[in-house]
Amino acid sequence: MHDDIGDIERANMRFRQVVEAAPTAMVMVNNTGVIEMVNTQTELIFGYSRAELLGQLIDILLPERFRRQHPHHRASFFSDLSPRAMGSGRDLFGRRKDGSEFPVEVGLNPIETDDGIKVLSAITDISARKRMEERFRQVVEAAPNAMVMVNKTGIIEMVNNQTESIFGYSRDELLGKTIDILLPERFRHQHPHHRASFFSDLSPRAMGTGRDLFGRRKDGSEFPVEVGLNPIETDDGVKVLSAITDISARVKASEKLAEHRDELERSNKELATFAYVASHDLKSPLRGIFQISHWIEEDLNNGQIDAIPQHMNLLRGRLRRMERLLDDLLAYSRAGRMEGSVSQVDLGKWAQNIFELQAPPEGFTLEVATDLPTLTTLATPLEQVLRNLFTNAIKHHDQSQGRIQLSWKLAGKNYYEFSVTDDGPGISPEYQERVYIMFQTLRPRDEVEGSGMGLALVKKIVETYGGQTSIASDGIRGCSIRFTWPINIEERLTRANLAEAKL
């Protein structure tokens, strides 16, 4: 009997020693909430002496605003005795002797004693952790990009203001939802796999390296993003903090830079071609002029005055050729500019006027489709295209009479496709790319008037307005040169002017 009593006393002593040595405040109360035991940490944390706490209600350690609810919570615990965290999901606070409050975590454990069931509360002051959490939240909130923290299952637990601004959702609409809400639907089925892969090898990294990533706003619109992933250790396990940057402006700038690079490459090629022309095509008539001047000088010295008019005609012909070359160069240099005002054009009548102004030889006719549209467009560049195509068809025809046709169709939603078709000798497939190069002709210049700039000029003008050119010919008889032209040229002109203003 005495041994049993001794065992119980020794067990009670060990229990008290364990409670006293605990690093947290330990408070034991009975089922009425009266404090029966505290440890030194309780005195240190709450500022009361042991004597001031023993025999008092546990309410002495609670802020006054929570005291009314506490008997109900205590009764609920005693009705279902099991170790648990107190107030899960709620912020808990303790109250010191001086009236100050501080955040706490409380673990509840039922203890069987000879006097009945008691509750041993382990109370931890989490002020330092809360301060760290608050600093963390402030850093996240101040970040210049969207910050989203999710748990292992992809549930959003924290977002910042930038997330609301970029994605168009309020904070309440995001918290508790899966991260899929911010992804385009076509990527959602892959995301659990990528998330599992990240959690299996936790380390800071860029998301989707080598792939184009997109976010989805509340209104359904998508935009390109960069995402940095960082694992964060918390009391609830590892979370992932995602830093999401909207790179729309950067992508647009990159696209614009690529356009300028392409334009620069084209300009460099044109410059190289011009250098070639300057050293060959422009020198050719100059050499002719120099040669003819010698002939005239010889005629004068030899008294052959009758030959001079013929040589003067040759001289003027060389000068005219040189003048045409210079005029065509000037026209080509201006072709890449988007300028002018739009006007309404009845294309059928207008094309006929352009054709007649070329003073075509007798026997050449233009047939226009009866349903050619009336369009609102920049008249000058379209007139240049049609004039050059009509002139080209007449100039390179191998007979004294011919027929030219102008037809059209829609090419998608944004473009017309026009075709200028002749019944001349055609262009062999192997030469169809060559004819678009500056100063290229398929026949000697002595056989045909012109600089070889017509189709090069057409191609440059059409591509300036976003269109394309193509040639259809078997090289035996007939040739159709097609080009696309924007239906809404005002929109392209506005975009070009805005881009130029930004530059």
C-alpha positions as CSV (number, residue, x, y, z in Angstrom):
1,M,0.0,0.0,0.0
2,H,2.7,2.4,1.0
3,D,4.6,1.4,-2.2
4,D,1.6,2.3,-4.3
5,I,1.4,5.7,-2.7
6,G,5.0,6.2,-3.2
7,D,4.7,5.3,-6.9
8,I,1.9,7.8,-7.3
9,E,3.9,10.5,-5.6
10,R,7.0,9.8,-7.7
11,A,4.8,9.9,-10.8
12,N,3.3,13.2,-9.8
13,M,6.7,14.6,-9.1
14,R,8.0,13.5,-12.5
15,F,5.0,15.1,-14.1
16,R,5.5,18.4,-12.3
17,Q,9.2,18.3,-13.3
18,V,8.3,17.7,-17.0
19,V,5.8,20.6,-16.9
20,E,8.3,22.9,-15.1
21,A,11.0,22.1,-17.7
22,A,8.7,22.7,-20.7
23,P,9.9,25.6,-23.0
24,T,6.4,26.9,-23.3
25,A,3.8,28.2,-20.7
26,M,2.0,25.2,-19.2
27,V,-1.3,25.8,-17.4
28,M,-3.5,23.0,-15.9
29,V,-7.2,23.8,-15.2
30,N,-10.1,21.7,-13.9
31,N,-13.5,21.4,-15.6
32,T,-14.7,24.7,-14.1
33,G,-11.7,26.6,-15.6
34,V,-9.8,27.1,-12.3
35,I,-6.0,27.1,-12.6
36,E,-4.4,24.3,-10.5
37,M,-0.8,24.4,-11.9
38,V,1.5,26.7,-13.8
39,N,5.2,26.6,-14.6
40,T,7.9,29.2,-14.6
41,Q,7.4,30.0,-18.3
42,T,3.8,31.0,-17.5
43,E,5.1,33.5,-15.0
44,L,7.7,34.9,-17.4
45,I,5.3,35.1,-20.4
46,F,2.2,36.5,-18.6
47,G,4.0,38.6,-15.9
48,Y,2.1,37.1,-13.0
49,S,3.6,35.2,-10.1
50,R,2.6,31.6,-9.5
51,A,0.6,32.7,-6.4
52,E,-1.4,35.2,-8.3
53,L,-2.5,32.6,-10.8
54,L,-3.3,29.5,-8.7
55,G,-7.0,29.3,-7.8
56,Q,-7.9,31.9,-10.4
57,L,-10.1,31.3,-13.5
58,I,-8.2,30.8,-16.7
59,D,-10.0,33.9,-17.9
60,I,-7.3,36.0,-16.2
61,L,-5.0,35.1,-19.1
62,L,-7.6,35.9,-21.8
63,P,-8.4,39.3,-23.4
64,E,-11.7,40.5,-22.0
65,R,-13.5,40.3,-25.4
66,F,-13.0,36.5,-25.5
67,R,-13.9,35.6,-21.9
68,R,-17.6,35.4,-22.5
69,Q,-17.2,32.6,-25.2
70,H,-14.6,30.6,-23.3
71,P,-16.9,28.5,-21.0
72,H,-18.7,27.3,-24.1
73,H,-15.4,26.3,-25.8
74,R,-14.2,24.6,-22.5
75,A,-17.5,22.6,-22.3
76,S,-17.1,21.5,-25.9
77,F,-13.6,20.2,-25.2
78,F,-14.7,18.3,-22.1
79,S,-17.5,16.7,-24.1
80,D,-15.0,15.3,-26.6
81,L,-11.7,14.7,-24.9
82,S,-8.7,14.4,-27.2
83,P,-5.4,16.2,-27.7
84,R,-5.9,19.1,-30.2
85,A,-4.9,22.6,-31.1
86,M,-7.2,25.2,-29.6
87,G,-9.2,27.5,-31.9
88,S,-7.9,26.0,-35.2
89,G,-8.3,28.6,-38.0
90,R,-8.7,31.5,-35.5
91,D,-6.3,34.0,-34.3
92,L,-5.7,33.5,-30.5
93,F,-4.4,36.0,-28.1
94,G,-3.1,36.0,-24.5
95,R,-3.3,38.9,-22.0
96,R,-0.4,39.8,-19.7
97,K,-0.8,41.2,-16.2
98,D,-0.1,44.7,-17.6
99,G,-3.1,44.4,-20.0
100,S,-1.0,44.0,-23.2
101,E,-2.0,41.3,-25.6
102,F,0.1,39.0,-27.7
103,P,-0.6,36.2,-30.3
104,V,-0.5,32.6,-29.0
105,E,-0.8,29.0,-30.1
106,V,-2.5,26.7,-27.6
107,G,-2.3,22.9,-27.5
108,L,-4.9,21.2,-25.3
109,N,-4.3,17.8,-23.6
110,P,-6.8,16.0,-21.3
111,I,-5.1,14.6,-18.1
112,E,-6.7,11.9,-15.9
113,T,-6.1,12.5,-12.1
114,D,-7.6,11.2,-8.9
115,D,-9.6,14.4,-8.8
116,G,-11.1,13.8,-12.3
117,I,-10.2,15.1,-15.7
118,K,-8.0,18.2,-16.0
119,V,-6.9,20.1,-19.1
120,L,-3.2,20.8,-19.6
121,S,-2.7,23.8,-21.9
122,A,0.6,24.4,-23.7
123,I,0.7,28.1,-24.6
124,T,3.3,29.4,-27.0
125,D,4.0,33.1,-27.5
126,I,4.2,33.5,-31.3
127,S,4.8,37.2,-31.4
128,A,8.2,36.9,-33.1
129,R,6.8,34.5,-35.8
130,K,3.8,36.8,-36.4
131,R,6.3,39.7,-36.8
132,M,8.2,37.7,-39.3
133,E,5.0,36.7,-41.2
134,E,3.9,40.4,-41.2
135,R,7.3,41.4,-42.7
136,F,7.0,38.6,-45.2
137,R,3.6,39.8,-46.2
138,Q,4.8,43.4,-46.5
139,V,7.7,42.4,-48.8
140,V,5.2,40.3,-50.9
141,E,2.8,43.2,-51.0
142,A,5.5,45.7,-52.1
143,A,6.8,43.5,-54.9
144,P,6.5,45.1,-58.4
145,N,5.1,41.9,-59.9
146,A,2.3,39.5,-59.1
147,M,3.1,37.3,-56.1
148,V,0.9,34.1,-55.5
149,M,1.5,31.6,-52.7
150,V,0.0,28.1,-53.1
151,N,0.1,24.9,-51.1
152,K,1.0,21.5,-52.3
153,T,-2.5,20.9,-53.8
154,G,-2.3,24.2,-55.7
155,I,-4.7,26.1,-53.5
156,I,-4.0,29.9,-53.4
157,E,-3.3,31.1,-49.9
158,M,-1.9,34.5,-50.5
159,V,-1.8,37.2,-53.2
160,N,-0.6,40.8,-53.4
161,N,-2.1,43.9,-55.0
162,Q,-0.2,43.4,-58.3
163,T,-1.9,40.1,-58.7
164,E,-5.3,41.8,-58.5
165,S,-4.2,44.5,-60.9
166,I,-2.6,42.2,-63.5
167,F,-5.3,39.4,-63.5
168,G,-8.4,41.6,-62.8
169,Y,-9.6,39.5,-59.8
170,S,-10.2,40.8,-56.3
171,R,-8.2,39.0,-53.5
172,D,-11.4,37.4,-52.1
173,E,-12.1,35.8,-55.6
174,L,-8.6,34.1,-55.6
175,L,-8.0,33.0,-52.0
176,G,-9.0,29.4,-51.6
177,K,-9.2,28.7,-55.4
178,T,-6.8,26.5,-57.3
179,I,-4.0,28.2,-59.2
180,D,-5.7,26.9,-62.4
181,I,-7.9,30.0,-62.3
182,L,-5.0,32.0,-63.5
183,L,-4.0,29.6,-66.4
184,P,-5.4,29.4,-69.9
185,E,-7.6,26.3,-70.1
186,R,-5.4,24.5,-72.6
187,F,-2.6,24.3,-70.1
188,R,-4.6,23.3,-67.0
189,H,-4.4,19.5,-67.5
190,Q,-0.6,19.6,-67.6
191,H,-0.2,21.7,-64.4
192,P,-0.7,19.1,-61.7
193,H,2.2,17.1,-63.2
194,H,4.5,20.2,-63.3
195,R,3.5,21.0,-59.7
196,A,4.3,17.5,-58.5
197,S,7.6,17.7,-60.4
198,F,8.5,20.9,-58.6
199,F,7.6,19.5,-55.1
200,S,9.7,16.4,-55.8
201,D,12.8,18.6,-56.3
202,L,12.4,21.8,-54.3
203,S,14.7,24.6,-55.4
204,P,14.2,28.2,-56.7
205,R,13.8,28.2,-60.5
206,A,12.2,29.7,-63.5
207,M,9.0,28.0,-64.5
208,G,8.6,26.4,-67.9
209,T,12.2,27.2,-69.1
210,G,12.2,27.1,-72.9
211,R,8.4,27.3,-73.2
212,D,6.1,30.3,-73.8
213,L,4.0,30.8,-70.7
214,F,0.7,32.7,-70.6
215,G,-1.6,34.0,-67.9
216,R,-5.4,34.3,-68.1
217,R,-7.2,37.4,-66.8
218,K,-10.7,37.4,-65.3
219,D,-12.1,38.6,-68.6
220,G,-10.6,35.6,-70.4
221,S,-7.9,37.4,-72.2
222,E,-4.4,35.9,-72.2
223,F,-1.0,37.6,-71.9
224,P,2.6,36.4,-71.9
225,V,4.3,35.9,-68.5
226,E,7.5,34.9,-66.9
227,V,7.2,32.9,-63.6
228,G,9.8,32.4,-60.9
229,L,9.1,29.6,-58.3
230,N,10.4,29.6,-54.7
231,P,9.7,26.9,-52.1
232,I,8.8,28.4,-48.7
233,E,9.0,26.4,-45.4
234,T,6.0,27.1,-43.1
235,D,4.5,25.4,-40.0
236,D,1.8,24.0,-42.4
237,G,4.4,22.4,-44.7
238,V,6.1,23.6,-47.8
239,K,4.4,26.3,-49.9
240,V,5.3,27.7,-53.3
241,L,5.7,31.4,-53.8
242,S,5.3,32.3,-57.5
243,A,6.6,35.6,-58.9
244,I,4.6,36.4,-62.1
245,T,5.7,39.1,-64.4
246,D,3.6,40.4,-67.3
247,I,6.0,40.6,-70.2
248,S,3.5,41.9,-72.8
249,A,5.4,45.1,-73.4
250,R,8.7,43.2,-73.7
251,V,7.3,40.8,-76.2
252,K,5.8,43.7,-78.3
253,A,9.1,45.5,-78.2
254,S,10.9,42.3,-79.3
255,E,8.5,41.8,-82.2
256,K,8.9,45.5,-83.2
257,L,12.7,45.1,-82.9
258,A,12.5,42.0,-85.2
259,E,10.4,44.0,-87.7
260,H,13.0,46.8,-87.7
261,R,15.8,44.2,-88.0
262,D,14.0,42.7,-91.1
263,E,13.5,46.2,-92.5
264,L,17.1,47.0,-91.9
265,E,18.2,43.8,-93.6
266,R,16.0,44.7,-96.6
267,S,17.4,48.2,-96.7
268,N,20.9,46.8,-96.6
269,K,20.2,44.5,-99.5
270,E,18.6,47.4,-101.4
271,L,21.7,49.5,-100.6
272,A,24.0,46.7,-101.9
273,T,21.9,46.5,-105.1
274,F,22.0,50.2,-105.5
275,A,25.8,50.1,-105.2
276,Y,25.8,47.5,-108.0
277,V,23.5,49.6,-110.1
278,A,25.5,52.8,-109.5
279,S,28.7,51.0,-110.7
280,H,27.1,49.2,-113.7
281,D,23.6,50.4,-114.8
282,L,24.3,54.1,-114.2
283,K,27.8,53.9,-115.7
284,S,26.5,52.3,-118.8
285,P,24.7,55.3,-120.3
286,L,27.6,57.5,-119.0
287,R,30.1,55.4,-121.0
288,G,27.7,55.7,-124.0
289,I,27.6,59.5,-123.7
290,F,31.4,59.6,-123.4
291,Q,31.7,57.4,-126.5
292,I,29.2,59.4,-128.6
293,S,31.0,62.7,-127.6
294,H,34.1,61.3,-129.2
295,W,32.2,60.3,-132.4
296,I,30.8,63.9,-132.6
297,E,34.3,65.3,-132.1
298,E,35.6,63.0,-134.9
299,D,32.8,64.0,-137.2
300,L,33.6,67.7,-136.7
301,N,37.3,67.1,-137.3
302,N,36.6,65.0,-140.4
303,G,34.0,67.4,-141.7
304,Q,31.2,64.7,-141.6
305,I,28.5,67.1,-140.3
306,D,25.7,64.9,-141.7
307,A,26.4,62.2,-139.1
308,I,26.1,64.5,-136.2
309,P,22.3,64.6,-135.9
310,Q,22.2,60.8,-135.7
311,H,24.9,60.8,-133.0
312,M,23.0,63.5,-131.1
313,N,19.9,61.3,-131.2
314,L,21.9,58.5,-129.6
315,L,23.2,60.9,-127.0
316,R,19.7,62.0,-126.1
317,G,18.6,58.4,-125.9
318,R,21.4,57.7,-123.4
319,L,20.4,60.7,-121.4
320,R,16.8,59.7,-121.3
321,R,17.8,56.2,-120.1
322,M,19.8,57.7,-117.3
323,E,17.0,60.1,-116.4
324,R,14.6,57.1,-116.2
325,L,17.0,55.2,-114.0
326,L,17.3,58.2,-111.6
327,D,13.5,58.7,-111.6
328,D,12.9,55.1,-110.9
329,L,15.4,55.1,-108.1
330,L,13.7,58.0,-106.5
331,A,10.3,56.4,-106.8
332,Y,11.7,53.2,-105.3
333,S,13.2,55.0,-102.3
334,R,9.8,56.6,-101.6
335,A,7.8,53.4,-102.0
336,G,8.4,52.2,-98.4
337,R,6.7,55.2,-96.8
338,M,3.2,55.1,-95.4
339,E,1.7,58.5,-96.0
340,G,-1.1,60.4,-97.6
341,S,-4.8,60.6,-97.1
342,V,-7.5,58.0,-98.0
343,S,-10.1,58.6,-100.6
344,Q,-13.0,56.6,-102.1
345,V,-12.1,54.9,-105.4
346,D,-14.4,53.2,-108.0
347,L,-11.7,50.8,-109.0
348,G,-13.2,49.8,-112.4
349,K,-13.4,53.4,-113.8
350,W,-10.2,54.4,-112.1
351,A,-8.2,51.5,-113.5
352,Q,-9.4,52.3,-117.0
353,N,-8.3,56.0,-116.6
354,I,-4.8,54.8,-115.4
355,F,-4.5,52.5,-118.4
356,E,-5.5,55.2,-120.9
357,L,-3.0,57.7,-119.3
358,Q,-0.2,55.3,-120.3
359,A,-1.0,56.1,-124.0
360,P,-1.1,52.4,-124.8
361,P,-0.4,51.4,-128.5
362,E,-3.3,50.8,-130.7
363,G,-4.4,47.2,-130.4
364,F,-3.9,47.0,-126.6
365,T,-7.1,46.8,-124.5
366,L,-7.9,46.6,-120.8
367,E,-10.8,44.5,-119.6
368,V,-11.9,45.1,-116.0
369,A,-14.2,42.8,-114.0
370,T,-17.8,44.2,-113.9
371,D,-17.9,43.7,-110.1
372,L,-14.7,45.5,-109.1
373,P,-15.2,47.0,-105.7
374,T,-15.4,50.7,-104.7
375,L,-12.9,51.0,-101.9
376,T,-11.6,53.5,-99.5
377,T,-7.9,53.5,-99.7
378,L,-4.6,55.4,-100.3
379,A,-5.0,56.2,-104.0
380,T,-1.4,57.1,-104.9
381,P,0.4,53.9,-104.0
382,L,-2.4,51.7,-105.5
383,E,-2.2,53.8,-108.7
384,Q,1.6,53.3,-108.8
385,V,1.1,49.5,-108.5
386,L,-1.5,49.3,-111.3
387,R,0.3,51.8,-113.6
388,N,3.5,49.7,-113.3
389,L,1.7,46.4,-113.9
390,F,-0.1,47.8,-117.0
391,T,3.1,49.4,-118.4
392,N,5.0,46.2,-117.7
393,A,2.4,44.1,-119.6
394,I,2.5,46.4,-122.6
395,K,6.3,46.9,-122.7
396,H,7.2,43.2,-122.6
397,H,4.5,42.0,-125.0
398,D,5.9,40.2,-128.0
399,Q,3.0,41.3,-130.4
400,S,1.6,44.5,-131.8
401,Q,-1.7,43.9,-130.0
402,G,-2.7,42.4,-126.7
403,R,-5.3,42.1,-124.0
404,I,-4.9,42.9,-120.3
405,Q,-7.4,41.9,-117.7
406,L,-8.0,43.2,-114.1
407,S,-9.9,40.8,-111.8
408,W,-10.3,40.4,-108.1
409,K,-11.4,38.2,-105.2
410,L,-11.4,38.4,-101.4
411,A,-8.3,36.9,-99.7
412,G,-9.5,36.2,-96.1
413,K,-11.2,38.9,-94.0
414,N,-8.6,41.6,-94.3
415,Y,-7.4,41.7,-97.9
416,Y,-8.5,41.9,-101.5
417,E,-6.5,40.0,-104.1
418,F,-6.2,41.7,-107.5
419,S,-4.8,40.0,-110.6
420,V,-3.4,41.8,-113.7
421,T,-3.3,39.2,-116.5
422,D,-1.9,39.6,-120.0
423,D,-1.6,37.3,-123.1
424,G,2.1,38.1,-123.7
425,P,5.0,35.7,-123.8
426,G,4.8,34.9,-120.1
427,I,7.7,34.5,-117.6
428,S,9.4,31.1,-117.2
429,P,9.2,29.7,-113.6
430,E,13.0,29.9,-113.1
431,Y,12.9,33.6,-113.8
432,Q,9.9,34.5,-111.7
433,E,11.9,35.5,-108.6
434,R,14.5,37.4,-110.6
435,V,12.0,39.9,-112.1
436,Y,11.3,41.4,-108.6
437,I,15.0,42.4,-108.2
438,M,15.9,46.0,-108.9
439,F,17.1,46.8,-112.4
440,Q,16.6,43.2,-113.6
441,T,15.2,42.7,-117.1
442,L,14.8,39.5,-119.0
443,R,15.5,41.1,-122.4
444,P,18.4,43.5,-123.4
445,R,17.7,47.2,-122.7
446,D,18.3,48.0,-126.3
447,E,15.2,45.9,-127.1
448,V,12.9,47.3,-124.4
449,E,12.5,50.7,-122.9
450,G,12.8,50.8,-119.2
451,S,15.0,50.4,-116.1
452,G,13.8,47.0,-114.9
453,M,12.4,48.6,-111.8
454,G,8.6,48.1,-112.4
455,L,8.0,44.8,-110.6
456,A,10.6,45.6,-107.8
457,L,8.6,48.8,-107.2
458,V,5.3,46.9,-107.2
459,K,6.6,44.4,-104.7
460,K,8.0,47.1,-102.3
461,I,4.8,49.1,-102.3
462,V,2.5,46.1,-101.8
463,E,4.7,44.7,-98.9
464,T,4.7,48.1,-97.3
465,Y,1.0,47.8,-96.7
466,G,1.2,44.2,-95.5
467,G,0.3,42.6,-98.8
468,Q,2.1,39.9,-101.0
469,T,2.8,39.5,-104.7
470,S,3.0,36.3,-106.8
471,I,3.3,35.3,-110.4
472,A,1.4,32.6,-112.3
473,S,2.8,31.8,-115.7
474,D,3.9,28.7,-117.7
475,G,6.5,30.8,-119.5
476,I,4.9,30.0,-122.9
477,R,1.9,32.3,-123.2
478,G,0.3,34.6,-120.7
479,C,1.2,35.9,-117.3
480,S,-0.9,36.8,-114.2
481,I,0.6,39.0,-111.6
482,R,-1.3,39.0,-108.3
483,F,-1.1,41.2,-105.3
484,T,-3.1,41.5,-102.1
485,W,-4.2,44.9,-100.8
486,P,-5.6,45.7,-97.3
487,I,-9.4,46.2,-97.0
488,N,-9.0,48.6,-94.1
489,I,-5.9,50.6,-95.0
490,E,-6.8,53.3,-92.5
491,E,-6.1,51.0,-89.6
492,R,-2.6,50.1,-90.9
493,L,-1.9,53.7,-91.5
494,T,-2.9,54.6,-87.9
495,R,-0.8,51.9,-86.4
496,A,2.2,52.9,-88.6
497,N,1.8,56.6,-87.5
498,L,1.6,55.6,-83.8
499,A,4.7,53.4,-84.1
500,E,6.6,56.3,-85.8
501,A,5.5,58.7,-83.1
502,K,6.8,56.3,-80.4
503,L,10.1,56.1,-82.2
